[in-house]
């Protein structure tokens, strides 16, 4: 019986190593693969399998995990390198999210108004339910953010519990601002609230 159990354990270990060898995820120095993205696991986070546990909410001044992911065209993106040293508005969105649909037109205007100051918009697709096509959603936005596909691992590593996750990061990748929880319904009121808050924070950074 003991030999049988040892044999089963060895078989499982071999299968796990084989699966890892076939994993197409690129592992960068000091970064740990999580799903389709690569992120480091700071000391206050625990990595179990492909799940990041005990992730604390980000606060201004925090440095969220760096990661490598892909856009909707399959191009590799690395954070914070993709910021090119400039601030960015980061939004974690999903096709089913009414708050996202309400805010995206305002985010389009923010992108246009602050482009001359080097501000970019980083739109990370996360928490999808499979009912709609995220690529079609991105194409219908009316502007061209840096759009990240399959962003669940990044959302988990960053402690994003609610969609939309909305942050502003500095050019070095640290958090400058993150939206508070709200009980306002999806619609114009909450979209205008976030629009004003984002603009106020960006003005402090770039003006």
N, C-alpha and C positions, 0 to 999 in steps of 0.2 A: 504493500500500500504506500509505504514511504517513497519507494522508487517511482511509483506511478505519479505521485504528487509532484516529485522533483522533475519528472519528465514533462508534465503538463506546464509547470512553471517555466521551464526552459523553452518550450514551444511558444508560449505566449510572449516571452521576452524576445525571441527571434522575430516573431511576427511584428512586434512593436518597432524593433530596430529597422526592419525592412520597410515598414510604412513611413518611418521618419526619413529613410534614405530616398524615398520616392517623392517626398514633400518638395514642391517647387519654390517654397518660401525662401528668400535670400536672407541669410543670417549675417548681420553686420557685427563688427566688433562691439562688445559690451551691450548688445541688444538681444532680446529674447523673442523668438517667434511666438505669436499668439494668433491662431487662425490664419487669415490671409494677410495679416499685418505683422510688423516687427516692432516691438516696443521693449524698453527696459522695465524691470520690475524693481521699483525703489524699496528701501528697507521696510517701509510701513505698508507694503502690499505683499500678498502671498500668492504665488502661482501654483495652481493645482491643475494638472492636465492642461487644457486649453482655456481654463477659466481664471480670471483675476479676481481674487477675493479680498474683502476688507479694504476696498478702495474708498478713501476719504474724498469728500467734495473739494474741488479746487477753490482756492481763494486768491485774491490779488497778491502778487508776489511769489506765488508758487510756480515751480517749473514742472509742467506736466510731462509725462513720458514722451520721449522722441519716438518716431515711428517711420516705417517705410510702407507705403501702400501703392495703389494703382488708381489712375483716373478711369473714366468710362471708355477710353480708347485703348486701355492696356498699358499706358505709359507709367513708368515708375516715378513715384513722388516720395521725397524724403522731407520730414519735418524735424527741425525748423529750417533746413536749407532752402526750402521752397519759398520762404518769406523774403529771401534776399536782403535781410537786415531791416525790413520795413514792417510797420504794424499791419495787423490783419483782423478782420471781423471773421470769427469762426462760428458757423451754424451747423449743428447736427440736425438733420431733417429727415422726414419720411413722407412718402406720397399720400398716406392716409391722414396726415396731420393738418387739421384745420387751422391751427395757429401758424403753421409754416406757410400755408397758402395766403393767409391774411398778411403776413409780414414780408413775403418775398418782393412785392412791388416796392415797398419802402427800402428794402435792401438793395434793389436795383438802383434806386435814386442815390442811396448812400455810396454805392460803388462808383457811380458817375461823378458825384460831387467831390469825392476824396481821392480820386485816381491821381490827380496832379500832385498829391502829397505822398504818393507811393503806397497808399493803403490798398490792400487786396481783400477779396472775399474768399474764404475757404469754406466750401459747402460739402459737408461729410454726410453721405447717406447712411442711415443707421436705423435699426429697429423696424425693418420692413415686414409687412405681413404677406407679401407675395401677390396681392390683389391687383396692383398696378405696375407699370413699367417705369423704373427710376430714370432710365436714359431718356425716355420720352418727356418725363417731367423736367429734366435738366434742359432739354432742347426747347421747351416751352417757356422758360423763365424770362426770355427777352434780354438777357445779358449773359456774360461768360465768366462766372466764378471759376476758381480752381475747384473742380468737382471730384470728390473722392468716392469711388464705388466700394461696396462691401465694407462699410466702416464700423461694423459692430465691435470688432476687437479694440479699435481706438476709443470708441464711446465707453466701453467697459473699463479700459485702462485709465481713462480720464475721469471716471466716476460720474458719467452722464446718466442720470436716472430719469430725466423728463425730456420729451421732445416738444419743441425744439430746445436743444442745448445752445445757448447763445453766449459767446465770450468775445473779448477783445484781447489779443496777445501783442506783446512788444516784438520788435524785430529779432530779439534773441530767443523768442519762444516762451517767455514768462507771461503769466496771466496779469493783465492790467485791470480787467473787469469781468464779472460774470453776472448774468441776470439773476434776480431773486425769484423765488416761487411766487406765483400769482393765482388768485382765484377768479380773475376776470375771464369771461367767456371768450372764445375765439372770435375775432372780428376787428373792426376798425379801432376801437378804443385801446385794446392791448397792443395792437400793431403801432399805433401812434405813440404809446408810452415807450415801447422799446426803441422806436425810431429816435425819440428825443434823448433817451438815455445813451444810446450808441453814439449819437452825434456829440453829445456833451463830453463823453469820454475821449472821442477821437480829437475833438478840438483841444483838449488838454495835452494830447500827445504830439500833435503835428502843427498847431498854430502858435 
